[in-house]
Amino acid sequence: MKDSFQERIEKLKIMRESAKRRNEMYSDLLKFDDKNTRRSLSALTKAPAPGKKISKIGFIMLWIPEPTGITCAVGGPMILAGRYLDKVYNGAKISDVHNHTKDSFSTIHDFKDSVV
């Protein structure tokens, strides 16, 4: 019985070290001083969500009163296109990856404390 717990603890230690290294790597990425690197990292930390913006514009166009109905004909497809882009486009940012790693690390730590 004790051997299976030892094996699990060893696996948790390996997972903890991996999460710790990954967390340190992501925090070190944000310390670059190069101007071009900083610009591309800021683009990653402020990733746009085009689907939501297109959907909002589509709803606005759908509800604008107009006698010819052109905005209604354009608004509906824009809403559908925005919803499709929300499903297809990955708007993940570096902070999302960092937060997910940090949550995984704390979960592993909590589990280890409850086992030991």
N, C-alpha and C positions, 0 to 999 in steps of 0.2 A: 504494500500500500504506500509506504513511504517513498519507494522508488518512483512511482508514477507522479507523486507530488514533486519530487526532485527534478524529474524530466520536465514537468510543466514550468517549474520555476526557472530552469535553465532556458527554456524557450522564451519565457517572458523577459528574461534578462537580455537575450539576443534581440528581441523585438524592441525593448526599451532603448538599447544602444543604437539601433537603427533609427528609431524615431528621434533620438537625441541628435545624432549626426545630421539627419535631414533638417531638423529644426535649426541647428547651427548654420548649415549651409544656406538656408533661406534668409536667415538674419544677416549673414555675411554678404549676400548678394546686394542688399540695400546699402552697403557701405562704400560702394564704388564712387570714385571722384571724377571719373571721366565724363565729359559733358554729353557725348553721344550715348554712352551707356545709361546715364541718368535720364536722358530723354526717352529712350526706349523702355526703361523700367517704369517711368512715370506713365507711359502709354499703357503698360500692362496693369498698373495699379488703378488706372482710370479707364477701364475697358468699357466701351459703349455698349448699350443694349438697343440695337436698331429696331428690334421687333416691337418693343413697347412704344417707342416713339412713333413708328409708323401706325400702330394701332390707335394711338391717341389722336394723331392727325386724321385718321380715317373716321373716328367717331365725331370729331369736330366738323369734318366735311359732311358727314351724314346728317347732322342736325342743323346745318346752316340752311335757313329758308331761302330758297331760290326758285323762281318760276320755271326755269327750263329743266331742272332736275339733273343737271350734269354733275353737281357735287354729290348727289345721292348715288349716281351710277359709278362714281369714282371712289366714294367713301367705303362702300361694301367690300370691294376687292382689296382695298388698302388694309382694312381690318383683318381680313383673311390672310393676307400676306404677312402682316405683323405677327399674327398667331403662329403661322408656319415658321417664321424666322425665330420666334421664341423657342420653338421645339428643336430647331436645327442648330441655331447659333449657340456656341458655348461662350458665355460672357464671364467666365471665371477669371479672377484676378489673382495676383501673387498673394495678396492678403487672405484670400479664400483658402488657398493651398496651405498657407502658414497656419491659419486658424484650425483647419481640419487636422493638420499634423499635431498641433498643440492639444486639441481635444483628444486625439488618439493617445498621445503621450500621457495625458492626465488619466484617461480611462485605464490604461495599462498600469499606471502607478497605483490607482485606487484598487484595482483587482489584485495587484501584488500585495498591497497592505492587508487586504481582507483574507488572502490565503495564508500569509505568514503571520 
